[in-house]
Structure formats: C-alpha cells, structure tokens
C-alpha cells in the first residue's frame, strides 16, 4: 500500500469539479475493488447529496465528528456503492468555522477523529469547502496528500500558486508529511483553444504531478448529482464517466503500485 492513504481534495475556488471528482473517483475506486471513505467537509453537503444520502440519514456527520465528540466510526454511513462509505455533511457544519476558533487543538480535530479509522479503508477522500478556512486546514492536517481538481481556465495557475504556498505553510507548522500528490484537469473542452493552452501551461510548471487523464465538460456529469447518483452509475457510457474510470486506474497505478489497464 502506498504511503498515501488519506487525500484532501482542495481548491479555494468553487465550481472546478472538486466534489464531482471526490464522488466519482471514490465510486471508481470502489468499483475496482478498493474500500473508500468519503469525508464530506463542505457545509453545502453536495457530496452527500451526490451519493443519495437523504437529510434524515445525516443525524451524525462531520459536524458531530469535529465538535460533538462522535467517533468517526459512529458517523460513517454506507452508500449504494459497495465498498464506498461516507461521513455526511449537514447544515450544522456551516457554524463549525466559528465554533472551532475557540476550540483546543482546533487544527487537529479531524485528524484526531479519524485516528484508528484509517486502517479500515484503502483510501480516504476528504471533500473540502471551496475556501482555505479552518475546515480546510483540518483536512490538510489530517491528510497525507492533496489532490487538486483544476478547471482549465485563464486564472488556474494563479490560484494554484497560492494553494502551493499555503501547503508549504501547513507543512512547516502542522503536517510535515503533506505532499501535493496530483493535479486533475477538469472541465476540459477540446473545442476551446484556451483549455488546451492552460493544460499545457500547467503541465509545463508541474510536470509529473499532473494526471494524464483530463475530465471533459459533459452534460451527464452535471445531471447526475440531481438524481443522487455518481455519473458512473447514472450513465457509465458517457465521456465523463469513462474519464473518471481512467482517472481511477491512473490513480491506482500511481499510488497503489498495481498496474491497472493496458
């Protein structure tokens, strides 16, 4: 098993495909035989919704885990995907940012809650809110590595540079093992010359860190969450679903040490 087990999916910009990637990468890893746990750390709860977790099922979740003393094992909810579980988010998480300010070891709450749980899963994916706040900091302290979904648009590199600086600060202050493990190019449009130019620019700056697989703009990917389904279940034949399957295979080739696919 790779030294990377817990991954935080982070981007301070919203609308870049972060939650979609967390849900569908987790689904694809489960389909390939790995056990995966998704931590929904975004107060919007989109990952929970995208996996069909009803509000009534979110009695215990990330808020209770961070601030209610609930062990992670008691907050885990199974999903309709075999081998994929989730710690759901609820509206209570919106107040966690303020409550954490005066909490002891506020940056380590998630890491301490997950202690003892990690060994139950091959991989843990943490879906972070679209900002670099105390919730995201908890994810960075708990994680072994970062995955950064990056939309192929004009300001992509500027935001990524800022994130890299933040990671360096977190490594020095809280989590020396944290690494930037992978950049995932999302919403790629081959008809748009800018998408190709941005992709080339990101690869020039970050080389092997960037996954070969790019996630295309795809209407089926956008539709799937409204049905409470990952796109791999909603329409496994569409281009977006096939891209996430390829991404998971590349992920396992890179981090699991097992050759997947041709």
N, C-alpha and C positions, 0 to 999 in steps of 0.2 A: 504494500500500500504506500502511496505517495506520502511525503511529509505534509502535503496539503490535504487537509480533510474538511476544514471549515472555510467557506468562501463568502465574503461580503460582496454583494453586487451594488456598486456605488456609482452614482453620478449626481453632482449637485444640481444638474439641470433636469427638469421634468420633461416627459414626452419623448424620451430617447429609446424606449423599448426595454427599460430595466425590469419592470415587473413581468412583462411578457416573456422576457428571456429567463427570468427566475422560474416561472411556472413551467415553461416548455422545456428548458434544459433539465429541470428536475423530473419532469414526466419522461423525457427521453432516456435519462439515466436509469430510471426505474424500469423502463421497457427493456433496457439492456442488461437487466439483472442486478443492478445495484440498489441498495437501500438508501433512500434520501429523505432528509428532513428539511422542509422549507420553513424559515422563521419569517413571519410577516411583521416587519418592524415599521411599516408605514401606517400612520393613523388613518389613511384613506381606506386601508383594508382591501386594496384591489387584488392582491394575490389570493386572499381568502375567497373573495367573490369569484375570481377566475378559476378556482378549483371547486366551485359549487358548495362552499361552506356557508350554510344558512346562518342568519344572525342568531337564531336560537341555539346554534351549536357553539357559539363563541362565548360561553359562560366563563371559561378560563382561557387566557391567551397571553400575549406578550406583555400587556399591562400588568396583569396579576403576577407574571413571572418576574418582572423588573421591580415592582413596587409592593406586591402583596405577599411576598414570601412563598409563592407557589412554586414547587419544584418543576423543572421543565418536563419531567416525565408525566406530571399530572395535567399539563397544559397541551399535550400533544393530541391531535385529532387525526384519525385516519382519513384518507381521501378515497375517491372512487378509483384511483390508480393504485393497483397493487404495488407495494414496496415504497410508496410515496406518502409521507405524513406531513402535517403542518402544525405549527403553533400559530393560531389565527390572531388577527388584529381586531380591535373593536374601537368604538368611538372614544372610550375611556383613554386610549393611548394618546389622544390629542393633548391631554393635560399632563402627560408624563414629563414633557420637557421642563415645565415649570416645577413640578414636584421633585425632579431629580436634582435640581440646583442645590438644595439643602440636604441632600442625602449623602450619608457616608459612602466613600468609595464609589461615587456616582458614575465614574467612567467604567467600572468593572462589574456592574450589576449583571449584565448579560453573560459575561464570561463565567461569573460565579454560578449563575443559574444553570448554565449548560454543563458545568463540571460534573462528570460522571455520566452524562447522557451521550456525549460524542461517540463513545465506543459502540453504541447500539446501531450506528448508521455508518455506511461507507462515506457518505458526503452530507454536509450541512450547508445549505444555501441561505444566506440572510438577505432578504429584500429590504433595502434601506429607503428611507424617505428621500425626496429629491432636494435635499439641503444638507449642509455639513453642520448638523446640530448635535446635541448631546445623545440623541438616539443613534445617529450615525457613528458618533465617536465610540459608543458602546459596541457597535458592530465591528469597528476597526480594532478595538482592543480584544474582542473575542475571536477574531478571525486569524487564520494562518496566512491568508492571501486575499487579494482583491481581484474581482472580475469587473471590468468597466465596459458596459454597453455604451457605444459611442455613435451617435447619429452622424451620417456622412453629410455634414453641412459646414458652412463657412467658418463658424466660430468654434468648431470642435477642438482644435488643437489648443486654443487659448484656455478653454475650460479644463482640458486635460492637464495642462501645465500647472494650473492652480491646484488641481487634485494631487498631483505628484508631490508638490511642495507640502501639502497637508499630510500626506502619507509619511514623508520624511520626518515631520514634526512628531507624529504619533509614534513612529519607531523610536525616536530618541527619548520620548517622555513616558510611553506606556507599554509598547509592544514591539520589542526588538526583532521578533521573528517575522513581522508583517512584510509581505512582498507584493508587488504588482505582478500578478501571475498571468493576466491575459486581458487583451482589449478586443471587444467584439464589435465589429462594424455592423450597424443596424440601419434599417430603412434605406437600404441601398437601391438606387434607381439607375439601371444601366442606360436609360434614355437621357439621363441628365449628366452632362459633362462635368458638372461640379462634383457630383458624387464620386466619380472616378478620380478626379483630381485630389479630393480630400483623402480618399482611401490611399492613394499613392503617397501623399504627404505624411499621413500617419505612419504608414509602413516605413518610410524613409527615416523618421525620427525614432520609432520604437521597434523596428525590425522584427525579431522573432517573437516578441511579446504579443503581436497582433495575430489573431487566429486567421487561418486561410479562409475559413468559411465566413461568408457575409450573409446577413439576414436581409432579404429583399423586402421592399414595400409590397404588401399583399393584403387584399381586402379580407380574405378569410381569416388572417391573423387578427385583424381588427374586429371582426364579427364574433369570434369565438368567446371572449370573456362575457358578452351579454347573454350567452347560453350557459354560463358557469362551467365551461369546458376549456381545457387546453386545446390549441389548434391541432395537436397530434391526434386528439380524439374527435374533434369537430369535423375535420377534413384532412385526413392523413396524406392524401394525394396532392394537396396543394403545394405550391412552391415554398411557402413559408414553413409548413410542417416538414417538408423534406430538408430544408436548410437547417432546422433545429436538430433533426436526426443526424445530419452530417456534423453539426457542431458538437453534439454529444460524443460522437465517435472520435472526433479530433481531441476533445477534452480528455477522454479515456486514454487515447494514445499518448497524450502529453503528461497526464498526471497519474494514471493508473498503472502505467508501464505495460499495458496489454494492447497488442495490436488489434484494432477493430477495423473491419472492412478491408478493401483491396489495398 
